[in-house]
């Protein structure tokens, strides 16, 4: 089931403006298949998936557990390999890129948020947030300053020096969101971002997503959260490895 | 140690064996975890086995020394168990007859022989002369029958009595002189040469090893004055070469009863075997204790490995605890897993230890002097191997259980959610209790044994550390830890200077304790300065992600980092300490020579049979003044203040008997001197003069004995005569020339049955090159048995031997460094797994694989640099303290830092640390980010 895009968003840079002008999808997948092996048993996680996601869309991917939602996110974002097919992001076929180029592309154009936050436990909140900036070559002093602003934007300016273990689940997820958004990536991939949060905190997270989306960033969110589903520009359902 | 290990295993293993047989859950948990990651299991076994290898190697080395020295019993004595020195041939015949008549049941052979110290040489072109050899005159029939074991005599092939012009020689001498069967051999004794035909060359064994040349009775002695040959009666005990010595006590008692008081009866083989056992145990102790640093490093490695295993399975453990499995059960599953690792490690370690021990023994043998009385061969004693394996296994098992008891104590819900423990919850109370116990232990130790070096060193340090939890009540934690560690460090580093008497002449284990304390405290201190390292690295690296993360991990886990750093630093501490001590001693040649010889530069040893005199030596160009010295030995005992009871027995010591005039050349300086003498020369003159008007016999004693000027010593000669000597002073470094105790020659009749002939001469040189004078002396009259050397040569020869021994120890410690390298490699390999999700996340957010790799390299470099700096720095500090501020070694040493050697050690160690990171770094980030995050469907 695909819901038509409701709003047109402001582009985040010139490249995005070009994409918009040419109406090219920012993410384009064709005939993507992915099979896992559990011992001798083949698990067909993705079966010839075709999917286009346009710049600025707020896409929510839903479906039963174990049907390939997370695999779809991983394969589309390039953090997992595919068996066949193509995935273009920003017009680049990411699975043929060499690791270094793909990594650079991720650093410059993508952000990730996961259910279990995946903060680096030995770094403080500010240090976690500044990591993507440092990875994309930002000067350390600028990165630190930007990270502080990013944390302030998610309401954690006072918790910048705390380590993940010293933060609540909601705070950790907000740090993870700040980290994902800090480079103003064109696409933000989120896998169950509210899965570990209470409804109030989940609402706050959704607000942050929405603000970023209104600023032109594309969101692809895998979730079981019906509230998130309701707020989507477009709802993608995955069942038995097939996008419906 | 072995007994302790057996007790530990006896307490621990039955539970594990019971679990293995009767507790399927524990067995499954333990063994399936073992098989889960076989590659890493190999690494754990590899890391764990190194301690066993070191312990086993120390046993193999000790056994080899023991075995090789005991082998002298075969090569130099054969069937001889005791010998009796008698004045003449007729006395020898009477003595032998008396023993045979007595028919002692423990004696199976008696024989008389003559022993003559000779020089001998080949004849003709390229003539070679050996100045110091022994000529034995033996009866063929008596020899072959002696001891009922012809093979043991080494002369079983001897079938006919020799003609007076024929000799048999051993293969060692034949090799040295380049002579063989049928050649003519010229033998020099009493200033005359006599030619013999060599009729056989036999292996140096038994009597053919005791004597280099064997001739017929009277072949040489009949042409010599009686006092130039020694008449002996040799006795063989029932049993083989080694077993016979077990009857020596009985036979000695019977012989002592048979002969008049004062007869010199020597239990030669029993003494030799006892010396061999002592030497073997001493070698095992030295290698075991020096290797102790590496064994401790190995223990730290096992602690780290199992702490990481427990941390990796924290969620599993939390879940098991949640469903009702008790902590004890989980610990027992770890114990079972550890036992499996431990058994494998013990087997592999014992095998590796044999290899290491054999390599060390082989190297040691290559450094032995050509005239050493034995050669070193590797001896493998099954009981020792078992001991090495058992000790290694016990250490490993104890460490595993201790570590897992600590690691499995967790909050269930936090473990399941993989959230860190709340350190503030019960930590403070526990720290205070631990600190209180530590303080109490330190206090008890100080009260009961403050004069014991190890206690004086460790107890105050324990008190400093135990005070830290209390200091934290009033001070910020960082400052309290800093203050406690600094105070402990200062004490541990300076104690040799602060308590010189208590720390005088310490055992090797004191240095082991000092190293462990210094390295442990410094490692904690460095870990406590995490903010400093972060700031420094951040500034130096320009905010690189690799540097930031590489540092963040070790700083976040200070205990693990402290153990890793300590593992590295401990080994480098030992190596640096030994390199410096050795370097300092290698520069001491001239000082040693001066202390041993004073103003005398040349020492000349001659054959007693050569008749060489001081006058002849004085005629040598370049020799200015000569002091003749007669040599023997005596059993020495220190008497108490009433001079009526023995206070301290010092056993047998060399005795050098000097004559008036010895003091005319600046004599060896005394380290302590009786107040009655105003100068060293006056003290030496009193000694040389022999008994004074009051009948007092003065002696200069070796400095390394517990004697003081004014002490009265009882000295007993080999024939039972005794005298009382008063210590006029003590002199250093006499061991260099086997000087022992100095007495006046006029006192000799009070101590020895026979008159003594000077065979040693100290000489001063008239300004010419002493080396050239010495070389000329030896070359000019080898047939007189003249063996001349400068005191400096003797010192440098001794130091070269010491240098070889230290090099050997360093090679042995190289295995310890391997523990550090392997440990770091294993820990980093496991860290790659431990941080899998984290690496996945970093990769997902665009951190390059090269930056992930650099994270591990930076971590290895951080640990390596700390280990190198602490190890070498503290080793240098400790060596400086011990060498310049204490009496542990010699006094008045000039401290030198062998900067090139230390730089090489540091650079190589650091390079190896970085090398250890290569494989883990290469593995990191190989997976796709999704696989690392485990978020795939």
Interface residues (C-beta under 8 A of the other chain):
Chain A: X36 X43 X45 X66 X67 X68 X69 X70 X71 X74 X77 X79 X80 X81 X99 X100 X103 X104 X105 X106 X107 X108 X110 X111 X112 X114 X116 X118 X119 X120 X121 X122 X123 X127 X131 X132 X134 X135 X136 X139 X140 X141 X143 X165 X179 X180 X191
Chain B: X419 X420 X538 X542 X543 X544 X545 X548 X549 X552 X553 X555 X556 X837 X838 X840 X841 X842 X843 X844 X845 X846 X847 X848 X849 X851 X928 X929 X930 X931 X933 X935 X936 X937
